[in-house]
Amino acid sequence: MRDSPVLTAFFAGIMLSAAIAPGSAAAEPAAIVLHARYIFDSVSGRLSDDGTVVVQGGRITGIGKSAALPAGARVVELGDATLLPGLIDAHVHLGDEDSGNSYRDFYEGMLRFPAEEAFLAERNGMKTLRAGFTTVRVLGAPDWVDVALRNAVDAGTVTGPRIVAAGHAIGTPGGHCDAPPFPPERVKPGSEIDGICSGPESCRTAVREQMKWGANVIKICASGGVFSESDPLKVPQLTPAELEAIIGEAHRWGRRVAAHSHGDEAARLAVEAGVDSIEHGTFLSAETMQLMKKKGTYLVPTRMAAWWSSVHADGYPPAIAKKARAIGDAHRTMMREALKIGVPIAFGTDSGVSPHGQNAHEFALMTEAGMTPAAALLSATRDAAHLLGVDEETGRLAVGLSADVIAVSGNVLDRIDSTEKPLLVMARGQLVVTPP
């Protein structure tokens, strides 16, 4: 059979491209050298004056004054500033955002299509990234938008933080993870696909459904919550058998489990069942915190959520406002006790309850409760990376790791609030925020 002129031309084009491609593909991306007065070591929690980080191909290739500087590298001089690893928020909700008007937020949320939710999540992700948080754990989102956004970021379709996604949070009918008590004739009740389960086998199925659709982590509602109208804060919402089914199934598949819990009994049951983290922990007893320390269970305190909701309680429906006012002082007291006991702490804000992009204000609230600036920074770097299982990729400034780097003005240990306005943000080697 004779060759088609069209095919001949097509394959000639491929050969020509192949001949040209090696030269272009071999060209290394231009290196970037970040230089500042200080650098924060997220292993020791100390500052040094060795403030140089070399980046090429999305990875850190050199650290410190002795690092080799590639020819032709772009040098970003930051002056009297501190270089840190990109920060990690272990508890956000990118699909939500509080405007101060709870009734309007609810109404508008009910009217949004899933595609609109995805656009909202992308916007909130960029707010978070520009605030210096290069990795987030999204603990529950509507319509799988956290999974979709993670996939889009990983594919390079959109820019955003690295995302560890939970899909739908898992809970019981009528509990905090369930929808509001709409009349069942008007709104379809939730199923295992939506994370709603009752009994061990149903809850095991709910875990499998979240993993099927792409969840990296499993989130459960062990106790009642503030922003659900019909459930008390402290009552356990999952039985020991249900907890064992959820946590056991998730761990078999290599997924970690985060437990929303304000109540002490609910948290204790989750810790005994092997949960990886307790979220919020408002009414934790010293006994439960001692158990968490013994088992290495992280507390993700979300001081921002407790503070924001108590301050803005007047804007919520009465049943929610009452619970919001109840948690403020109790949460601060719990946090101080947790620090005394030595519970492992990972940084998280519950942003979505508070506006996205203000995540770093959590540091001020943590230090106000008694945490040292160094410990607070470690909770948002080394410790959060360990909890999320991304510590081989990020959480430290080290050769070979992802180039997730931020810079803040001055000595960050002297001015922890400098984290609220980063001078520079780099995510996976890409500059997102640069000095003016």
For each residue, the residues with C-beta under 8 A, 3 or more apart:
1:
2:
3: 7 8
4: 7 8
5: 8 9
6: 9 10
7: 3 4 10 11
8: 3 4 5 11 12
9: 5 6 12 13
10: 6 7 13 14
11: 7 8 14 15
12: 8 9 15 16
13: 9 10 16 17
14: 10 11 17 18
15: 11 12 18 19
16: 12 13 19 20
17: 13 14 20 21
18: 14 15 21 22
19: 15 16 22
20: 16 17 23 24
21: 17 18 24 25
22: 18 19 25 26
23: 20 26 27
24: 20 21 27
25: 21 22
26: 22 23
27: 23 24
28: 31 56 57
29: 56 57 429
30: 56 72 73 74
31: 28 54 55 56 61 69 70 72 73 74
32: 54 55 56 73 74 75 76 426 429 431
33: 52 53 54 55 69 73 74 75 76
34: 52 53 54 55 76 78 83 405 407 424 426
35: 51 52 75 76 77 78
36: 39 51 78 79 80 81 82 83 407
37: 49 51 78 79 80 81 82
38: 47 48 49 51 81 82 83 411 412
39: 36 47 48 49 50 51 52 53 63 64 82 83 84 397
40: 46 47 82 83 84 85 377 381 397 412 413
41: 44 45 46 47 48 397
42: 45 84 85 377 378 381 382 395 396 397
43: 382 396
44: 41
45: 41 42 374 375 377 378
46: 40 41 374
47: 38 39 40 41 82 411 412 413
48: 38 39 41 51
49: 37 38 39
50: 39 63 64 65
51: 35 36 37 38 39 48 78 81 82 83
52: 33 34 35 39 62 63 64 65 67
53: 33 34 39 60 62 63 67 83 397 403 405
54: 31 32 33 34 60 61 62 63 67 68 69 70 73
55: 31 32 33 34 58 59 60 61 403 405 426 429
56: 28 29 30 31 32 59 61 70 429
57: 28 29 61 429
58: 55 402 403 428 429 430
59: 55 56 400 401 402 403 429
60: 53 54 55 63 397 398 399 400 401 402 403 405
61: 31 54 55 56 57 67 70 399
62: 52 53 54 67 68 69 399
63: 39 50 52 53 54 60 67 397 398 399
64: 39 50 52 67
65: 50 52
66:
67: 52 53 54 61 62 63 64
68: 54 62
69: 31 33 54 62 73 75
70: 31 54 56 61 73
71:
72: 30 31
73: 30 31 32 33 54 69 70
74: 30 31 32 33
75: 32 33 35 69
76: 32 33 34 35 424 431 434 435
77: 35
78: 34 35 36 37 51 81 83 407 423 424 435
79: 36 37
80: 36 37 409 410
81: 36 37 38 51 78 407 408 409 410 423 424
82: 36 37 38 39 40 47 51 407 408 409 410 411 412 418
83: 34 36 38 39 40 51 53 78 397 405 406 407
84: 39 40 42 87 377 381 397 405 406 407 408 412
85: 40 42 381 394 395 396 397 404 405 406
86: 132 133 134 135 394 404 405 406 425 426 427
87: 84 132 133 134 135 347 359 360 380 381 406 419
88: 133 134 135 136 137 346 347 380 381 384 385 388 390 394 395
89: 92 128 133 135 136 137 347 348 349 351 359 362 380 384
90: 136 137 258 277 300 346 347 348 384 387 388
91: 137 139 258 279 300 302 348 349 350 351
92: 89 128 136 137 138 139 348 349 350 351 352 356 359
93: 96 138 139 140 141 350 351 352 353
94: 120 121 124 125 128 136 138 141 145 146 149 163 352 356
95: 117 120 121 124 138 141 142 143 145 146 352
96: 93 105 109 141 352 353
97: 105 120 124 352 355 356
98: 102 105 308 312 352 353 354 355
99: 104 105
100: 312 315
101: 104 105 315
102: 98 105 106 315 316 317 320
103: 106 107 317
104: 99 101 107 108
105: 96 97 98 99 101 102 108 109
106: 102 103 109 110
107: 103 104 110 111
108: 104 105 111 112
109: 96 105 106 112 142
110: 106 107
111: 107 108
112: 108 109 116 117 120
113: 116 117
114: 117 118 142 143 144 145
115: 118 119
116: 112 113 119 120
117: 95 112 113 114 120 121 141 142 143 145
118: 114 115 121 122 143 145 148 149
119: 115 116 122 123
120: 94 95 97 112 116 117 123 124 145
121: 94 95 117 118 124 125 141 145 146 148 149
122: 118 119 125 126 149 152 158 160
123: 119 120 126 127
124: 94 95 97 120 121 127 128 351 352 356 357
125: 94 121 122 128 129 136 149 153 160 161 163
126: 122 123 129 130 159 160
127: 123 124 130 131 356 357
128: 89 92 94 124 125 131 133 136 161 351 356 357 359
129: 125 126 132 133 134 159 160 161 425 427 432
130: 126 127 357 422 425 432 433
131: 127 128 356 357 358 359 360 420 422 425
132: 86 87 129 359 360 406 408 419 422 425 433
133: 86 87 88 89 128 129 136 161 359 360
134: 86 87 88 129 161 162 394 404 406 425 426 427 428
135: 86 87 88 89 161 162 163 164 384 385 388 390 394 395 404
136: 88 89 90 92 94 125 128 133 161 162 163 164
137: 88 89 90 91 92 163 164 165 166 217 258 348 388
138: 92 93 94 95 141 146 149 150 163 164 165 166
139: 91 92 93 166 169 217 219 258 260 279
140: 93 146 166 167 168 169 177 219
141: 93 94 95 96 117 121 138 144 145 146 147 165 166 167 168
142: 95 109 114 117 145
143: 95 114 117 118
144: 114 141 147 148 167 168 213 214
145: 94 95 114 117 118 120 121 141 142 148 149
146: 94 95 121 138 140 141 149 150 163 165 166 167
147: 141 144 150 151 165 167 213 214 215
148: 118 121 144 145 151 152
149: 94 118 121 122 125 138 145 146 152 153 158 160 163 165
150: 138 146 147 153 154 163 164 165 214 216
151: 147 148 154 155 214
152: 122 148 149 155 157 158 160
153: 125 149 150 156 157 158 159 160 161 162 163
154: 150 151
155: 151 152
156: 153
157: 152 153
158: 122 149 152 153
159: 126 129 153 427 430 432
160: 122 125 126 129 149 152 153 163
161: 125 128 129 133 134 135 136 153 427
162: 134 135 136 153 390 393 394 402 404 427 428
163: 94 125 135 136 137 138 146 149 150 153 160
164: 135 136 137 138 150 216 217 388 389 390
165: 137 138 141 146 147 149 150 214 215 216 217
166: 137 138 139 140 141 146 169 210 215 216 217 218 219 258
167: 140 141 144 146 147 195 210 213 214 215
168: 140 141 144 177 193 194 195 210
169: 139 140 166 177 195 219 220 221 260
170: 177 195 196 197 203 206 207 210 218 219 220 221 246
171: 175 176 177 178 195 196 197 220 221 237 238
172: 175 177 178 196 197 198 221 237 238 242
173: 178 189 190 196 198
174: 178 181 230 231
175: 171 172 178 221 224 228 231 237
176: 171 221 223 224 225 227 228 231 237 260
177: 140 168 169 170 171 172 195 196 220 221 260
178: 171 172 173 174 175 190 196 228
179: 182 187 190
180: 228 229 230
181: 174 229 230
182: 179 186 187
183: 186 187
184: 187 188 189
185:
186: 182 183
187: 179 182 183 184
188: 184
189: 173 184 196
190: 173 178 179 194 195 196
191: 194 196
192: 195 196 197 202 205 206 209
193: 168 206 209 213
194: 168 190 191
195: 167 168 169 170 171 177 190 192 206 209 210
196: 170 171 172 173 177 178 189 190 191 192 206
197: 170 171 172 192 202 203 205 206 242
198: 172 173 202 203
199: 202 203 241 242
200: 203 204 241 242 244 245
201: 204 205 245
202: 192 197 198 199 205 206
203: 170 197 198 199 200 206 207 238 242 245 246
204: 200 201 207 208 245 246 249
205: 192 197 201 202 208 209
206: 170 192 193 195 196 197 202 203 209 210 246
207: 170 203 204 210 211 218 245 246 249 250 253 255
208: 204 205 211 212 249
209: 192 193 195 205 206 212 213
210: 166 167 168 170 195 206 207 213 215 218
211: 207 208 214 215 218 250 253 255
212: 208 209
213: 144 147 167 193 209 210
214: 144 147 150 151 165 167 211
215: 147 165 166 167 210 211 218 255
216: 150 164 165 166 255
217: 137 139 164 165 166 255 256 257 258 388
218: 166 170 207 210 211 215 246 250 255 256 257 258
219: 139 140 166 169 170 257 258 259 260 279
220: 169 170 171 177 238 243 246 257 258 259 260 270 275
221: 169 170 171 172 175 176 177 224 225 237 238 259 260
222: 236 237 238 243 259 260 261 263 266 267 269 270 275
223: 176 233 234 235 236 237 260 261 262 263 265 266 267
224: 175 176 221 228 231 232 233 234 235 237 262 263
225: 176 221 228 231 233 260 262
226: 233 262 305 309 320 323 324 327
227: 176 309 316 320 353
228: 175 176 178 180 224 225 231 320
229: 180 181 317 319 320
230: 174 180 181 319
231: 174 175 176 224 225 228 235 237
232: 224 235
233: 223 224 225 226 262 263 282 283 323 326 327
234: 223 224 262 263 264 265 266 283
235: 223 224 231 232 263 266
236: 222 223 239 263 265 266 269
237: 171 172 175 176 221 222 223 224 231 266
238: 171 172 203 220 221 222 242 243 246 266 269 270
239: 236 242 243
240: 243 244 269 272 273
241: 199 200 244 245
242: 172 197 199 200 203 238 239 245 246
243: 220 222 238 239 240 246 247 269 270 273 275
244: 200 240 241 247 248 273
245: 200 201 203 204 207 241 242 248 249
246: 170 203 204 206 207 218 220 238 242 243 249 250 257
247: 243 244 250 251 257 270 273 274 275
248: 244 245 251 252 274
249: 204 207 208 245 246 252 253
250: 207 211 218 246 247 253 255 256 257
251: 247 248 254 255 256 257 274
252: 248 249
253: 207 211 249 250
254: 251
255: 207 211 215 216 217 218 250 251
256: 217 218 250 251 276 277 387 388 389
257: 217 218 219 220 246 247 250 251 274 275 276 277
258: 90 91 137 139 166 217 218 219 220 275 276 277 279 300
259: 219 220 221 222 266 267 270 275 277 278 279
260: 139 169 176 177 219 220 221 222 223 225 279 280
261: 222 223 266 267 270 278 279 280 281
262: 223 224 225 226 233 234 266 280 281 282 283 327
263: 222 223 224 233 234 235 236 266 267 282 283
264: 234 267 268 283 284 285 288
265: 223 234 236 268 269
266: 222 223 234 235 236 237 238 259 261 262 263 269 270
267: 222 223 259 261 263 264 270 271 278 281 284 288
268: 264 265 271 272 285 287 288 291
269: 222 236 238 240 243 265 266 272 273
270: 220 222 238 243 247 259 261 266 267 273 275 278
271: 267 268 274 275 278 288 291 292 295 297
272: 240 268 269 291
273: 240 243 244 247 269 270
274: 247 248 251 257 271 295
275: 220 222 243 247 257 258 259 270 271 278 297
276: 256 257 258 297 298 387
277: 90 256 257 258 259 297 298 299 300 346 387
278: 259 261 267 270 271 275 281 284 292 297 298 299 300
279: 91 139 219 258 259 260 261 300 302 348 350
280: 260 261 262 300 301 302 305 306 331 350
281: 261 262 267 278 284 299 300 301 331 334 338
282: 233 262 263 306 327 330 331 334
283: 233 234 262 263 264 330 334
284: 264 267 278 281 288 289 292 299 334 337 338
285: 264 268 288 289
286: 289 290 337 341
287: 268 290 291
288: 264 267 268 271 284 285 291 292
289: 284 285 286 292 293 299 337 338 341 343
290: 286 287 293 294 341
291: 268 271 272 287 288 294 295 297
292: 271 278 284 288 289 295 296 297 298 299 343 344
293: 289 290 296 341 342 343 344
294: 290 291
295: 271 274 291 292
296: 292 293 344
297: 271 275 276 277 278 291 292 343 344
298: 276 277 278 292 343 344 345 346 383 387
299: 277 278 281 284 289 292 338 343 344 345 346
300: 90 91 258 277 278 279 280 281 345 346 347 348 387
301: 280 281 306 331 334 335 338 345 348 366
302: 91 279 280 305 306 348 349 350 362
303: 306 307 331 332 335 349 362 365 366 369
304: 307 308 349 350 351 353 354 358 359 361 362 365
305: 226 280 302 308 309 349 350 353 354
306: 280 282 301 302 303 309 310 327 328 331 332
307: 303 304 310 311 328 365
308: 98 304 305 311 312 353 354
309: 226 227 305 306 312 313 316 324 327 328 353
310: 306 307 313 324 325 327 328
311: 307 308 328
312: 98 100 308 309 315 316 324
313: 309 310 316 320 321 324 325
314: 321
315: 100 101 102 312 321
316: 102 227 309 312 313 320 321 324
317: 102 103 229 320 321
318: 321 322
319: 229 230 322 323
320: 102 226 227 228 229 313 316 317 323 324
321: 313 314 315 316 317 318 324 325
322: 318 319 325 326
323: 226 233 319 320 326 327
324: 226 309 310 312 313 316 320 321 327 328
325: 310 313 321 322 328
326: 233 322 323 330
327: 226 233 262 282 306 309 310 323 324 330 331
328: 306 307 309 310 311 324 325 331 332
329: 332 333
330: 282 283 326 327 333 334
331: 280 281 282 301 303 306 327 328 334 335
332: 303 306 328 329 335 336 368 369
333: 329 330 336 337
334: 281 282 283 284 301 330 331 337 338
335: 301 303 331 332 338 339 366 369 370 371
336: 332 333 339 340 369 370
337: 284 286 289 333 334 340 341
338: 281 284 289 299 301 334 335 341 343 345
339: 335 336 342 343 345 369 370 371
340: 336 337
341: 286 289 290 293 337 338
342: 293 339
343: 289 292 293 297 298 299 338 339
344: 292 293 296 297 298 299 383
345: 298 299 300 301 338 339 371 375 379 383
346: 88 90 277 298 299 300 379 380 383 384 386 387
347: 87 88 89 90 300 362 366 376 379 380 383 384
348: 89 90 91 92 137 279 300 301 302 362 384
349: 89 91 92 302 303 304 305 354 359 362
350: 91 92 93 279 280 302 304 305 353 354
351: 89 91 92 93 124 128 304 354 355 356 358 359
352: 92 93 94 95 96 97 98 124 356
353: 93 96 98 227 304 305 308 309 350
354: 98 304 305 308 349 350 351 358
355: 97 98 351 358
356: 92 94 97 124 127 128 131 351 352 359
357: 124 127 128 130 131
358: 131 304 351 354 355 361 420
359: 87 89 92 128 131 132 133 304 349 351 356 362
360: 87 131 132 133 363 417 419 420
361: 304 358 364 365 420
362: 89 302 303 304 347 348 349 359 365 366 380
363: 360 366 367 373 376 377 380 416 417 419 420
364: 361 367 368 416 417 420
365: 303 304 307 361 362 368 369
366: 301 303 335 347 362 363 369 371 376 379
367: 363 364 370 371 372 373 376 416
368: 332 364 365
369: 303 332 335 336 339 365 366
370: 335 336 339 367
371: 335 339 345 366 367 375 376 379
372: 367 375 376
373: 363 367 376 377 412 413 414 416
374: 45 46 377 378 413
375: 45 345 371 372 378 379
376: 347 363 366 367 371 372 373 379 380 416
377: 40 42 45 84 363 373 374 380 381 412 413 416 419
378: 42 45 374 375 381 382 383
379: 345 346 347 366 371 375 376 383 384
380: 87 88 89 346 347 362 363 376 377 383 384
381: 40 42 84 85 87 88 377 378 384 385 395 396
382: 42 43 378 385 386 391 395 396
383: 298 344 345 346 347 378 379 380 386 387
384: 88 89 90 135 346 347 348 379 380 381 387 388 395
385: 88 135 381 382 388 390 391 393 394 395 396
386: 346 382 383 389 391 395
387: 90 256 276 277 298 300 346 383 384
388: 88 90 135 137 164 217 256 384 385 391
389: 164 256 386
390: 88 135 162 164 385 393 394 395
391: 382 385 386 388 394 395 396
392: 401
393: 162 385 390 401 402
394: 85 86 88 134 135 162 385 390 391 401 402 404
395: 42 85 88 135 381 382 384 385 386 390 391 401
396: 42 43 85 381 382 385 391 401
397: 39 40 41 42 53 60 63 83 84 85 401 405
398: 60 63 401
399: 60 61 62 63
400: 59 60
401: 59 60 392 393 394 395 396 397 398 404
402: 58 59 60 162 393 394 428 429
403: 53 55 58 59 60 426 428 429
404: 85 86 134 135 162 394 401 426 427 428
405: 34 53 55 60 83 84 85 86 397 424 425 426
406: 83 84 85 86 87 132 134 422 424 425 426
407: 34 36 78 81 82 83 84 422 423 424 435
408: 81 82 84 132 412 418 419 421 422 423
409: 80 81 82 415 418 421 423
410: 80 81 82 414 415 418
411: 38 47 82 414 415
412: 38 40 47 82 84 373 377 408 415 416 418 419
413: 40 47 373 374 377 416
414: 373 410 411
415: 409 410 411 412 418
416: 363 364 367 373 376 377 412 413 419
417: 360 363 364 420
418: 82 408 409 410 412 415 421
419: 87 132 360 363 377 408 412 416 422
420: 131 358 360 361 363 364 417
421: 408 409 418
422: 130 131 132 406 407 408 419 425 433
423: 78 81 407 408 409 433 435
424: 34 76 78 81 405 406 407 431 433 434 435
425: 86 129 130 131 132 134 405 406 422 431 432 433
426: 32 34 55 86 134 403 404 405 406 429 430 431 432
427: 86 129 134 159 161 162 404 430 432
428: 58 134 162 402 403 404
429: 29 32 55 56 57 58 59 402 403 426
430: 58 159 426 427
431: 32 76 424 425 426 434
432: 129 130 159 425 426 427
433: 130 132 422 423 424 425
434: 76 424 431
435: 76 78 407 423 424
436:
